[in-house]
Amino acid sequence: MRRIGPHADGYQKLAAEFKESAERASTLTKTLLEGGDAPERKRFEDEYFANDQESFARFLGLLGDLGWVKNWRVDGKPLP
């Protein structure tokens, strides 16, 4: 999105798809946390789901890490 800029053709569609995907990932992550204890849920809320740029950047980093774990498992490698 940065590459094409906000005035380029297709930007609005990309922005809408990104927003939808980010919201879905957030919902799924929060669902996973429902089984955790209250302090851990609070920590995730503060660090990854607060309504600021730093939290969103951390959340995107978390999703990147989860992607690595998924690929590791898809390759048939066990988690340590």
BELQUI-V994465 format. One record per residue. N is the residue number from 1. RES is the residue in three letters. SS is DSSP state (@ for helix, = for strand, . for the rest). PHI is phi in degrees with one decimal (* if undefined). BURIAL is # if it has 9 or more other ideal C-beta (glycine too) atoms within 8 Angstrom, else .. Layout:
n = <N,N>
res = <RES,RES>
ss = <SS,SS>
phi = <PHI,PHI>
burial = <BURIAL,BURIAL>
//
This chain:
n = <1,2,3,4,5,6,7,8,9,10,11,12,13,14,15,16,17,18,19,20,21,22,23,24,25,26,27,28,29,30,31,32,33,34,35,36,37,38,39,40,41,42,43,44,45,46,47,48,49,50,51,52,53,54,55,56,57,58,59,60,61,62,63,64,65,66,67,68,69,70,71,72,73,74,75,76,77,78,79,80>
res = <MET,ARG,ARG,ILE,GLY,PRO,HIS,ALA,ASP,GLY,TYR,GLN,LYS,LEU,ALA,ALA,GLU,PHE,LYS,GLU,SER,ALA,GLU,ARG,ALA,SER,THR,LEU,THR,LYS,THR,LEU,LEU,GLU,GLY,GLY,ASP,ALA,PRO,GLU,ARG,LYS,ARG,PHE,GLU,ASP,GLU,TYR,PHE,ALA,ASN,ASP,GLN,GLU,SER,PHE,ALA,ARG,PHE,LEU,GLY,LEU,LEU,GLY,ASP,LEU,GLY,TRP,VAL,LYS,ASN,TRP,ARG,VAL,ASP,GLY,LYS,PRO,LEU,PRO>
ss = <.,.,.,.,.,.,.,.,.,.,@,@,@,@,@,@,@,@,@,@,@,@,@,@,@,@,@,@,@,@,@,@,@,.,.,.,.,@,@,@,@,@,@,@,@,@,@,@,.,.,.,.,@,@,@,@,@,@,@,@,@,@,@,@,@,@,@,@,@,@,@,@,@,@,.,.,.,.,.,.>
phi = <*,-64.9,-63.7,-87.8,81.6,-70.2,-100.7,-79.2,-62.0,90.9,-62.0,-60.9,-65.3,-60.6,-62.9,-66.0,-65.2,-63.7,-61.5,-61.7,-66.5,-64.5,-65.9,-65.3,-62.7,-63.8,-62.2,-64.4,-64.1,-64.2,-63.6,-61.0,-75.4,-58.1,-82.8,-82.9,-79.6,-58.4,-62.8,-68.3,-61.0,-63.0,-61.0,-64.4,-58.4,-70.4,-86.9,-117.4,-118.8,-66.4,-90.3,-148.3,-65.1,-63.8,-63.5,-65.5,-63.5,-64.0,-62.3,-63.6,-63.7,-60.9,-62.9,-62.0,-63.6,-64.2,-62.5,-62.5,-63.1,-58.8,-63.5,-59.7,-69.0,-61.4,-73.5,82.9,-92.2,-77.1,-76.8,-64.8>
burial = <.,.,.,.,.,.,.,.,.,.,#,.,.,#,#,.,.,#,.,.,.,#,.,.,#,#,.,.,#,#,.,.,#,.,.,.,.,.,.,#,#,.,.,#,#,#,#,#,#,#,.,.,.,.,#,.,.,#,#,.,.,#,#,.,.,.,.,.,#,.,.,#,#,.,.,.,.,.,.,.>
//
